[in-house]
Amino acid sequence: MSVRPGTVVSTWTMDCFAGRVRSTSDLVSEVCDPRFLNPQTGPFYVEGAEPGDTLAVHFRSITPREAQGVSTTVPLFGSLTATHFTAMLHEPLPERTWVYAIDTAAGVVRYDALDSPYQVDLPLDPMHGTVGVAPALGEVRSSLTPGDWGGNMDTPEMRAGTTCYLGVNVEGAMFSLGDGHARQGEGETCGVAVECAMDTVLVLDLIKGAPPTPWPRLEDDVFIMTTGSARPLEDAFRIAHSELVRWVCELTGLSSMDAYQLVSQTALTPVANVVDTSYTVVAKMAKTYLKGATVMSGMHGRLREP
């Protein structure tokens, strides 16, 4: 679909298993084709988008479409098991599936243990794990991979009320999204959040003539945020924090060393994922420390208005 900048898009996404995992007896290795995991909605061609521009994506609402979500363990996937990258001689962890009841009206997600009579309600916190544009240099990348184009960053910060800024690499940007999570802990430790299909309303707009956006940035009413995706985890940390230092320099006019010092004393660092083909780290700073600096030409404030 081709859309003009400023367009409000009401769309939907499938869950990362394309709806094939429905009950505790469904195992990913048996019911899913690994070539088609994490399906995306899009791409959306944004008219006038050119390499060097920044695409602004503001999430107005992200709502689970169904009354349940699922989570699983997948053989050779997750942060606390042997993987293809961390090879071990012992057997993979058991493959299991958990089903979560979702009560959108009450704003809760119900955890049901498999091996014990244990239930607990968790806050509903819908987000999109995968948000991105086409990569540079004509590359084609798996939707399971995050990078400087966005992709499968799996950060809980990508919730309603957040604006995501993505550097445009190709004509039209070619924006896509998917991988809805009813909620997710930071790090996505087992590799799978509470996966569910989503109904999403977002606004797409363009920023032209501004400094480039080399890595995805986020903004909400309180924070500016930068991301880095790499392995090992400390390199993702370094990317996110060096990008935050550069952004603070742009916004305040501080020298790089002064910005480095300010970031060092104020940054929060939620770990988005430690499971994907590259890990993602977020660095965030409260906008109060920017003393009223205008962020991304005021785009977030404009897009959040009805």
Order of alpha helices (4+ residues) and beta strands (2+ residues): beta-beta-alpha-beta-beta-beta-beta-beta-beta-beta-beta-beta-beta-beta-beta-beta-beta-alpha-alpha-beta-beta-alpha
